[in-house]
Amino acid sequence: MRIAVAGSIATDHLMTFEGRFAEQIIPEQIQQLSLSFLIDELDVRRGGVAANICFGMGGFGLNPVLVGAAGADFEEYRAWLDRHGVDTSAVHISELRHTARFVCTTDRDQNQIASFYTGAMAEARNIELQPIADRLGGLDLVLIGADDPAAMVRHSEECRTRSIPFAADPSQQLARMDGPEVRTLIEGAAFLFSNEYEKALAEQKTGWSDSEILAKVDTRITTLGAKGARIDRQGEPSTHVPSAAVDELVDPTGMGDAFRAGFLSAHSWGLSLERAAQVGNATAVHCLEADGPQEYTLTGASLLERLERSYGAEVAAEVKPFV
């Protein structure tokens, strides 16, 4: 199964300030604020929802196609993804802008000062899917993740026009998109991914009820954090899939992306939706137990051990032929 993942490509630059921001601010001078902090630690993490999902799927040997926009500074990141089984040949390289970047400084009280540079991501709206499909001999599914909103809408319209199955995964971009954009994005989707808050926000933005949205998509997957995930299809009872067992809580960043990587991988193997969600949950906790969205190591043995411990030997046995 040939899967393309469209969405953001970014790096996170995370810094730690050992003091307190509040102690550096003079209230009487707040209108002329100019501060500089001496930073003791810098952690550069690879990120972006599309890159994170592709990284996870690459670990399952699926060679997903990354579709997004990056800058000329992408080469080192590209080499990392190539080495982890991701097809980066469809990434658009901007001639003017750097790869999107999140820069955040955290003080000892966990207060944060952050900026997000959109950069090359703004050019994702120029990407056409059909040339990618033609070069690869077709696409079986396109996941449309958080990206430049115009790109997200364009990709969904193209998928409908060209009869390419797609999954809508607006996540944090729901807050930026207006009702017509959200309706255009999700209508006709094979899968609609969201968490509980995003589910409610999508209903509010579109003006569609839960049942109305279910009538417009094939399958709705709602992640529930520590409670696992729920699968809904029109005319069928809802299926709740409990979360997988967790050994250590380290960093939740990228858990949702890891879930999608596991879910889509299992779906490509032809497993049921429930099994796909179980694989997604097991992949997500691997990410939770690592410091960063692409820092976890997942092997066939570790996945099967987590599946058996969480859902039983029968589930692990069903997944074993594919890992």
VMD Tcl script that draws the C-alpha trace (Angstrom):
set ca {
  {0.00 0.00 0.00}
  {1.49 3.35 -1.08}
  {0.75 6.05 1.51}
  {1.67 9.73 1.24}
  {1.69 11.94 4.33}
  {1.21 15.66 3.69}
  {1.87 18.15 6.46}
  {4.39 20.19 8.35}
  {8.13 19.63 8.44}
  {9.85 21.53 11.25}
  {12.59 21.55 13.85}
  {12.13 22.44 17.52}
  {14.84 24.46 19.23}
  {14.25 24.04 22.95}
  {16.30 26.03 25.46}
  {16.44 26.01 29.24}
  {16.99 29.14 31.33}
  {18.00 28.27 34.89}
  {16.60 31.51 36.30}
  {13.08 32.96 36.41}
  {11.67 35.25 33.75}
  {9.69 37.15 36.40}
  {12.88 38.17 38.17}
  {14.21 39.80 34.97}
  {11.16 41.94 34.26}
  {10.79 45.44 35.71}
  {7.05 46.24 35.71}
  {7.64 50.00 35.32}
  {9.63 49.35 32.13}
  {7.31 46.80 30.55}
  {6.54 49.12 27.61}
  {10.23 49.13 26.64}
  {10.91 45.44 27.21}
  {14.30 44.26 25.97}
  {15.69 41.11 27.54}
  {18.43 38.59 26.86}
  {18.79 35.28 28.70}
  {21.95 33.23 29.10}
  {20.94 29.69 28.12}
  {22.54 26.60 29.63}
  {20.96 23.93 27.44}
  {19.85 23.69 23.81}
  {17.97 20.68 22.49}
  {17.28 20.57 18.74}
  {14.57 18.06 17.88}
  {13.31 16.97 14.51}
  {9.57 17.47 14.22}
  {6.58 18.47 12.15}
  {3.52 16.24 12.07}
  {4.11 14.78 8.59}
  {7.75 14.03 9.28}
  {6.87 12.46 12.65}
  {4.22 10.20 11.13}
  {6.52 9.18 8.28}
  {9.31 8.40 10.75}
  {7.01 6.00 12.60}
  {5.76 4.33 9.43}
  {9.30 4.03 8.12}
  {10.12 2.02 11.22}
  {7.50 -0.51 10.07}
  {9.16 -0.76 6.65}
  {6.39 0.99 4.71}
  {8.55 3.65 2.96}
  {5.89 6.40 3.25}
  {6.07 9.43 0.95}
  {6.64 12.72 2.78}
  {4.79 15.62 1.12}
  {5.57 19.09 2.42}
  {7.75 22.15 2.04}
  {11.16 22.77 3.59}
  {14.13 25.08 3.09}
  {17.64 24.57 1.78}
  {18.60 23.76 5.38}
  {16.61 20.51 5.11}
  {19.46 18.32 3.84}
  {20.64 16.98 7.20}
  {17.05 16.29 8.23}
  {16.42 14.64 4.85}
  {19.37 12.31 5.39}
  {17.96 11.29 8.78}
  {14.53 10.52 7.33}
  {15.97 8.69 4.32}
  {17.97 6.53 6.71}
  {14.78 5.71 8.63}
  {12.80 4.47 5.65}
  {11.06 7.66 4.50}
  {10.74 8.64 0.83}
  {11.61 12.36 0.83}
  {11.72 12.78 -2.94}
  {8.41 14.71 -2.99}
  {9.50 17.41 -0.50}
  {9.34 20.87 -2.06}
  {12.48 22.91 -1.32}
  {11.96 26.66 -1.03}
  {14.47 28.96 -2.67}
  {13.61 31.80 -0.29}
  {12.68 30.45 3.13}
  {14.13 28.21 5.82}
  {12.40 25.09 7.15}
  {9.69 25.90 9.71}
  {11.10 26.35 13.19}
  {9.74 26.42 16.73}
  {12.01 28.25 19.19}
  {11.14 28.02 22.88}
  {12.88 29.02 26.12}
  {11.65 27.54 29.42}
  {12.59 28.89 32.84}
  {12.89 26.99 36.13}
  {9.18 27.57 36.89}
  {8.21 26.01 33.52}
  {7.16 29.40 32.12}
  {7.86 29.65 28.40}
  {8.65 32.30 25.81}
  {8.29 30.90 22.30}
  {8.07 31.80 18.62}
  {7.04 29.79 15.57}
  {8.54 30.60 12.19}
  {6.32 29.28 9.41}
  {9.01 29.63 6.77}
  {8.86 27.26 3.83}
  {5.62 25.69 5.06}
  {3.77 28.59 3.42}
  {4.80 27.18 0.03}
  {3.12 23.81 0.59}
  {0.03 25.22 -1.11}
  {1.97 25.01 -4.40}
  {2.37 21.23 -4.21}
  {0.33 19.14 -6.66}
  {-0.32 15.51 -5.71}
  {-0.92 14.04 -9.18}
  {2.71 14.33 -10.40}
  {3.78 12.51 -7.23}
  {1.20 9.78 -7.85}
  {2.23 9.46 -11.50}
  {5.90 9.11 -10.59}
  {5.19 6.45 -7.96}
  {2.63 4.49 -9.93}
  {-0.31 5.73 -7.88}
  {-1.23 6.52 -4.28}
  {-3.52 4.33 -2.19}
  {-4.03 6.88 0.60}
  {-3.01 10.45 1.39}
  {-3.03 11.62 4.99}
  {-3.59 15.39 5.08}
  {-2.10 16.63 8.33}
  {-1.54 20.06 9.90}
  {0.14 22.32 7.34}
  {-0.44 25.60 5.59}
  {-4.29 25.72 5.65}
  {-4.52 26.54 1.95}
  {-2.40 23.46 1.22}
  {-4.64 21.26 3.34}
  {-7.77 22.41 1.52}
  {-6.10 22.06 -1.88}
  {-4.93 18.51 -1.14}
  {-8.42 17.40 -0.04}
  {-10.02 18.94 -3.13}
  {-7.50 17.25 -5.39}
  {-8.01 13.88 -3.69}
  {-11.77 14.10 -4.23}
  {-11.36 15.21 -7.85}
  {-8.89 12.42 -8.64}
  {-10.64 9.77 -6.49}
  {-7.62 9.28 -4.22}
  {-8.64 8.03 -0.75}
  {-7.55 10.46 1.94}
  {-7.43 10.87 5.70}
  {-8.15 14.28 7.23}
  {-6.06 15.15 10.28}
  {-6.32 18.92 10.89}
  {-5.15 18.80 14.56}
  {-3.77 22.16 15.75}
  {-4.65 23.96 12.51}
  {-8.36 23.68 13.35}
  {-7.98 26.85 15.42}
  {-6.74 28.78 12.35}
  {-9.23 27.43 9.82}
  {-12.73 28.78 9.31}
  {-15.88 26.70 8.96}
  {-15.95 26.38 5.14}
  {-12.29 25.33 5.11}
  {-12.88 22.63 7.72}
  {-15.94 21.35 5.87}
  {-13.97 21.18 2.62}
  {-11.10 19.39 4.34}
  {-13.07 16.59 5.95}
  {-15.94 15.87 3.54}
  {-15.46 12.51 1.86}
  {-12.48 11.49 4.00}
  {-11.79 7.78 4.45}
  {-10.54 8.61 7.97}
  {-10.96 11.64 10.20}
  {-8.44 11.85 13.06}
  {-8.78 14.15 16.07}
  {-8.53 14.25 19.84}
  {-11.56 14.96 22.04}
  {-11.10 18.74 22.03}
  {-10.51 18.85 18.28}
  {-13.62 16.70 17.74}
  {-15.76 19.26 19.54}
  {-14.02 22.15 17.76}
  {-14.61 20.57 14.34}
  {-18.31 20.25 15.12}
  {-18.44 23.87 16.28}
  {-16.56 25.21 13.24}
  {-18.48 23.21 10.64}
  {-21.88 23.56 12.26}
  {-22.31 19.83 11.73}
  {-23.35 17.48 14.52}
  {-21.44 14.32 15.38}
  {-23.89 12.23 13.35}
  {-23.70 14.62 10.40}
  {-19.91 14.40 10.33}
  {-20.10 10.61 10.53}
  {-22.33 10.69 7.45}
  {-19.63 12.57 5.54}
  {-16.62 10.37 6.42}
  {-16.08 6.63 6.41}
  {-14.38 6.28 9.81}
  {-13.80 8.71 12.66}
  {-10.93 8.00 15.06}
  {-10.81 10.01 18.27}
  {-7.76 9.71 20.49}
  {-8.54 9.92 24.19}
  {-5.14 10.34 25.81}
  {-4.67 7.93 28.69}
  {-8.08 6.40 27.91}
  {-6.99 5.10 24.51}
  {-9.00 5.71 21.34}
  {-12.51 5.44 19.97}
  {-13.59 4.31 16.50}
  {-16.93 5.46 15.05}
  {-18.66 4.56 11.81}
  {-22.15 5.53 10.71}
  {-24.76 2.94 11.68}
  {-22.33 0.89 13.77}
  {-21.72 0.78 17.53}
  {-18.75 2.80 18.76}
  {-15.59 0.79 19.53}
  {-13.41 1.82 22.47}
  {-9.79 0.64 22.40}
  {-8.02 1.04 25.78}
  {-4.55 2.55 25.88}
  {-1.47 0.34 25.86}
  {0.57 -0.36 28.98}
  {3.11 2.34 29.87}
  {6.42 1.71 31.62}
  {7.66 5.28 32.05}
  {6.24 8.74 31.33}
  {8.95 10.83 29.67}
  {7.59 13.21 27.03}
  {4.13 13.20 25.36}
  {5.29 15.27 22.37}
  {4.49 13.42 19.14}
  {2.29 10.72 20.71}
  {-0.60 11.53 18.39}
  {1.67 11.33 15.37}
  {3.05 7.99 16.54}
  {-0.52 6.69 16.98}
  {-1.32 7.63 13.40}
  {1.86 5.95 12.16}
  {0.92 2.71 13.90}
  {-2.73 2.89 12.87}
  {-2.00 3.51 9.19}
  {0.68 0.83 9.12}
  {-1.70 -1.78 10.51}
  {-4.42 -0.60 8.13}
  {-2.02 -1.10 5.21}
  {-1.47 -4.69 6.39}
  {-5.20 -5.33 6.07}
  {-5.87 -5.63 9.79}
  {-9.18 -4.61 11.36}
  {-9.80 -1.08 12.64}
  {-9.63 -2.32 16.24}
  {-6.25 -3.99 15.62}
  {-5.04 -0.84 13.86}
  {-5.95 1.25 16.90}
  {-4.19 -1.23 19.20}
  {-1.03 -1.02 17.09}
  {-1.42 2.77 17.12}
  {-1.68 2.84 20.91}
  {1.34 0.57 21.31}
  {3.38 2.77 18.96}
  {2.27 5.90 20.83}
  {3.53 4.65 24.20}
  {6.92 3.90 22.66}
  {7.04 7.59 21.78}
  {5.78 8.60 25.24}
  {8.69 6.75 26.83}
  {11.30 8.67 24.79}
  {12.48 12.27 24.89}
  {11.28 13.61 21.55}
  {8.88 12.65 18.72}
  {11.53 10.86 16.64}
  {13.79 9.54 19.37}
  {11.99 6.29 20.15}
  {13.15 2.87 19.00}
  {10.45 0.41 18.00}
  {11.28 -3.13 16.98}
  {9.03 -6.00 16.02}
  {9.84 -7.67 19.32}
  {9.11 -4.58 21.41}
  {5.82 -3.96 19.60}
  {4.64 -7.55 20.01}
  {5.64 -7.60 23.69}
  {3.63 -4.40 24.31}
  {0.64 -5.69 22.37}
  {0.59 -8.98 24.27}
  {0.95 -7.25 27.62}
  {-1.77 -4.73 26.77}
  {-4.29 -6.70 24.70}
  {-3.39 -10.38 24.94}
  {-1.48 -13.08 23.08}
  {-4.12 -13.45 20.37}
  {-3.70 -9.82 19.27}
  {0.09 -10.09 19.22}
  {-0.12 -13.31 17.18}
  {-2.32 -11.61 14.59}
  {0.15 -8.76 14.16}
  {3.32 -10.90 14.24}
  {3.39 -11.85 10.51}
  {3.72 -8.16 9.58}
  {6.60 -7.04 11.82}
}
mol new
graphics top color blue
foreach p $ca { graphics top sphere $p radius 0.5 }
foreach p [lrange $ca 0 end-1] q [lrange $ca 1 end] { graphics top cylinder $p $q radius 0.2 }
display resetview
